[in-house]
Amino acid sequence: MTQTGKLLDLAKKFAVAAEKKAIEINVPMVISVCDMSGIPVYVERMEDSLLCSVQIAQDKAWTAAALKGTSAGIADAAKEAGPLFGIGNNCGGRIVTFGGGFPLKDGDQFIGAIGISGGSVEEDESCCRAGLEAIGQTEYL
């Protein structure tokens, strides 16, 4: 299986579990998975999810891929007094400085990232964690 095939397989398994959690908490979500170039390989929009969540989910995934870390991981540094203040305005405004974006790995190698949007940060991250757990990526749980 090629890396792209593996990423798409992970994306589908991730999305099934994340969607199940979204249904459980009754919050329609947008689920996005991108490769390490930030190119979407999977996007799902649950019925009645917020329109703005389509772009936000993709930008959360893009942020996690671009920074090889969680989108929440730069929140403190991005605050007004932080060393990365203004980073959210860089890269065409795509960098998200709040939770809901996580990198994906194959062993020690980054292969892509996920982003979920539709609810509060806590709700988005609970769906991310359900998906990550389903694919055995427990580093960020």
C-alpha positions in Angstrom: 0.0 0.0 0.0 1.3 3.4 -0.9 1.6 6.2 1.7 -1.3 8.0 0.0 -3.4 4.8 0.3 -2.5 4.4 3.9 -3.4 8.0 4.6 -6.8 7.7 2.9 -7.5 4.4 4.8 -6.6 6.2 8.1 -8.8 9.1 7.1 -11.8 7.0 6.5 -11.4 5.1 9.8 -10.8 8.3 11.6 -13.9 9.9 10.1 -16.2 7.0 11.1 -15.3 7.3 14.7 -15.3 11.1 14.8 -18.7 11.2 13.2 -20.0 8.6 15.7 -18.8 10.9 18.5 -20.4 13.9 16.8 -23.7 12.1 16.6 -23.4 11.1 20.3 -22.9 14.7 21.4 -25.5 15.9 18.9 -23.2 18.4 17.2 -22.8 18.2 13.4 -19.2 18.5 12.4 -16.9 19.0 9.4 -14.1 16.5 9.2 -11.0 17.2 7.2 -7.8 15.2 6.6 -4.9 16.5 4.6 -1.5 15.2 3.5 1.7 16.9 4.7 1.5 19.4 1.9 -1.8 20.6 3.3 -3.8 19.2 0.4 -7.1 17.7 1.5 -7.4 14.0 0.9 -10.8 13.6 2.7 -13.5 16.1 3.7 -16.9 15.2 5.1 -19.6 17.7 6.0 -22.3 16.4 8.3 -25.8 17.6 7.5 -26.6 20.9 9.3 -23.0 21.6 10.2 -22.1 25.3 10.1 -21.0 26.6 6.7 -17.9 28.3 8.2 -16.8 25.0 9.6 -15.9 23.7 6.1 -13.0 26.2 5.9 -12.1 26.1 9.6 -11.8 22.3 9.6 -9.5 22.4 6.6 -7.4 25.2 8.1 -7.1 23.3 11.4 -5.7 20.3 9.5 -3.5 22.6 7.4 -2.1 24.2 10.6 -1.4 20.8 12.2 0.5 19.7 9.0 2.4 23.0 8.6 3.5 23.1 12.2 3.8 19.3 12.8 1.8 19.8 16.0 -1.6 20.5 17.3 -3.4 23.7 16.4 -4.0 24.3 20.2 -0.2 23.9 20.8 0.5 27.4 19.6 -2.3 29.2 21.4 -0.2 30.6 24.2 2.6 31.7 21.9 0.1 33.4 19.6 -1.4 35.5 22.3 -0.8 39.3 22.3 2.2 39.1 24.6 3.4 35.8 23.1 6.5 35.3 20.9 4.3 34.3 18.0 1.8 37.1 18.2 0.3 37.6 14.8 1.1 34.2 13.5 -2.6 33.7 12.7 -2.3 36.4 10.1 0.5 34.6 8.2 0.2 32.0 5.5 -2.9 33.7 4.1 -4.6 33.6 7.4 -4.8 29.8 7.4 -3.0 29.2 10.7 -5.5 28.4 13.4 -4.5 29.1 17.0 -7.1 27.1 18.8 -7.9 23.4 19.2 -9.2 20.9 16.7 -6.2 20.2 14.5 -3.9 17.2 15.1 -1.0 15.7 13.1 -1.1 12.1 11.9 1.9 9.8 12.0 3.0 6.5 10.6 5.5 5.5 13.2 7.8 8.5 13.7 7.0 10.0 10.3 4.3 12.7 9.8 2.0 11.7 7.0 -0.8 14.2 7.3 -3.2 16.0 9.7 -6.8 16.2 10.7 -9.1 19.1 11.5 -12.6 19.1 12.9 -14.9 22.0 13.3 -18.6 22.5 14.1 -18.9 22.9 17.9 -17.0 24.4 20.7 -13.2 23.7 20.9 -13.9 21.1 23.5 -16.5 19.4 21.3 -14.3 19.5 18.3 -11.4 18.0 20.2 -13.5 15.3 21.7 -14.4 14.2 18.2 -10.8 14.4 17.1 -9.7 12.3 20.1 -12.4 9.6 19.3 -11.1 9.4 15.8 -7.4 9.3 16.8 -8.2 6.6 19.3 -9.9 4.5 16.6 -6.8 4.6 14.4 -4.5 3.9 17.3 -2.8 7.3 17.4 -2.8 7.9 21.2 0.0 10.4 21.4 -2.4 13.4 21.7 -5.1 11.7 23.8 
